[in-house]
């Protein structure tokens, strides 16, 4: 009977640690995050409006930067695009 009570207590504690506490931790908002939200809204108002051409040029520039970064990466595993085994 003692072993059953010990296991029950241990199982209850384990379930609480694995399920309840991570959910509670996700719901908390650190105070620094609340400050960042107010700063980002004031920065958004101060930002310069972009024209469509500037947006496209910026996107192309970012794509070139990504291409340069990815140039030397090697795939860890090769996939077969045709789906044949």
Helices and strands as residue ranges (DSSP letters): H 2-15, I 16-20, H 21-27, H 31-46, H 52-70
